[in-house]
């Protein structure tokens, strides 16, 4: 079973956020992402038939990747993701009820936070890590100041306006990982273009952390 200590074990700390993906794309898109080296995949629930998409990815890849949902706002949505085989829940906000439900179902919890109060509320509720959103507004220097009061071993993921050019400035302030949305995937993209984007992002990350 996954836990907060092994979510990024043997995986790059990169999360693909596939907002708008359809079930018909589930296998092909996730396949090129995993092949490129992005093995944590989030399907936002405001995508078409997201539970079906998650289920298809899980059945196709098994334990080759970590699959789950984003934009999770209700506790019954957490249950539906679990039923689809997902094992990570990402939210844009910090809702203790969502976090508790996630942990009750033995799934990984990454709620969205921005302030110190939200960070500690999420951690007190049992969150496995924190999604700093929107990262483009927070900026690395402010994350550095905020992280000074947080536990040293906390998983921190920058999401919102992240691209490969911004990796180095965030890594310098000890961010754990990144969530990549429209810079990686947009509805209607050709599979070859998604693959090329993924390979470019992975190469940039690997070069940054050398």
N, C-alpha and C positions, 0 to 999 in steps of 0.2 A: 504494500500500500504506500502511496506517496505521502510524504510529509514535508514540512517547510524546509527541512534540511537537505532534501534531495530533489526538489523541484528542478533545480538547475544542474544537478549532478550528471555529468557526461552530456550535458546539453548547453548550447549557448544560451545566455539569458536574453533571448529575443522572443517576443510574443507577436505572432501575426494576428492582426485584428481584421477580420474579413467581413466588414460591414456591407450587407447587400448581397452576399453570396447566396446562390440557390442550391437546392439539393442536387440538381443535375451537374453542378460543378464540384461537388463535394470531394469525390475521389481524385479528379484530375488536378485541381488546385492544391489540395493538401499534399498530393504526391510530389509535385515539383518543389513545394516548400520544404518538405522533409528531406528530399534528395539534395537540396541546396544547403541544408543544415539548420533550417528553422523548424524546430520540432515541438513548439508549444503553440497551439492554435486556438484562437477565441472566435466564436461565432456570435456576434451581437444579436440579441433577441428581437431587435427591430428589423432583422433580415427576413426574407421570405421563408417560411417553414423551417425555422432554425433548429428545432428539435430533430427533425428528419435529417437535416444536414449533419448535425453532430453524430447521430446514430450511424449514418453511412460512413463517416470518417472513422469512427471507432471500429466498426466491423471490418473495414478495409485494411486498416493499419495495425490494429491491436495495440501492443505496447511500444510500437515504434515512435509514438508521439504522445503528447498530453493534449487532450481536447476538452473544451468546455465552452461556457457562454459568457458574453459580456452584456452590459446594459441590463443587468438583472436587478429588478426593483421590487419584486413580490416574493414572498416565501414559497408560494405554490410553484413559481417558476423554477426555484431551486430543485424542488422535487422532480419536476419534469426533465430537467437537465440530467439529474441522477438516473432517472428511468431510461434516458437515451444513452447512458454509458459515459457521460461526461464526468470529469473529476476535478474541474477547477471552475470557480465562480468569481467573476470580475464585475464590479459595479462602478457607476460613475460617482456614487456617494458613499457615505459611511452610515449604514443602517444596522444597529446591533441585532435586530431581529433576523435580517438576512444572514449576517455572520453566524449567529447561533444555529440557524437552520442548516447552513452549509456545513458547519462542524458536526452537527448531529448526524449528518449523512456521510461523515468521513470524507468530505471533499475539501479541497484547498480554497481558502478565502483570501481574495485580494481586493478589498474595498477601495474606493476612490477617496483621497484626502487632499487637503490643501493647507490646513492650519494645524498648529500644535494640538489644539483641543480635539480636532477630528482624528488626528493620529493616535492620541492616547485613548480616545473613546473606542476606536477600532481595535487597538491592541488589547484593551481591557475586556472587550467582547470576545476575544479569541482569534482575531485575524492572524493568518500566517505571514502576511506581508502587507505592504502598503503601495497602492497605485497613486502616484503623485500626478494629479490632473487638474487643470491643463498645464503640462510642463512648460509650454511656450510662454505662459504668463508667470509661472513661478520663477523660472530661470535658475541656472546652476548656483549662482552666488547666494540666492535666498534658500535654496535647498540645503546648502552647506551650513547656513546659520541655523536652520530648523533641525537638521540632523544632529547638531551638537547636543540636543537635549533628549534624543531618542536612543534606545538601546543600540549598542554597537553592532549586534548581529542581526539587525532587522533586514528583511528583504525589502528593497525599495525599487520600484519600477517607474520610470519616467514615461508618461503617455500624453500625447497631444502635441502635434507639431514637431514630432521627432523624425529626423532623417539621418542618414549616415554621416552627414557633415557635422552634426551636433554631438556625435558620440564622444569625442575626446574631451570636450568641456564638461560633460556630465561625469565621465569616468574619473576625471581629475578630482571631483568632489565626492567620489566613492559611491555613486549610484550603483545598484546591483545589476539592473537590466533595463530593457526598453520595450515598449509596446509600439508596434509599427502599423499604422492604419493606411490612409490614402496614399502615402508615399510608396507603399508596397502593393496594395490591391485596391482597385475600383471596379464596380460592376461593369461588365462588358469588356474587360481587358482580355486580350488574347493570351493563351496559356504560355506562349513563348515569351511574351513581354513580362508576365509574372515571374517566370523562371529567371529571366535576365535581371529583373529588379532584385529578386531574392539573392542571386549569386553576387551581385554588386554589393548588397547590404552586408552579407556574410563576410565577404572579402574585406570590406571597410572595417567591420568590427574586429576581425582577426588581426588586421594590421595595427589597429589602435591599441589592442591589449598585448601586443608582443613584448 
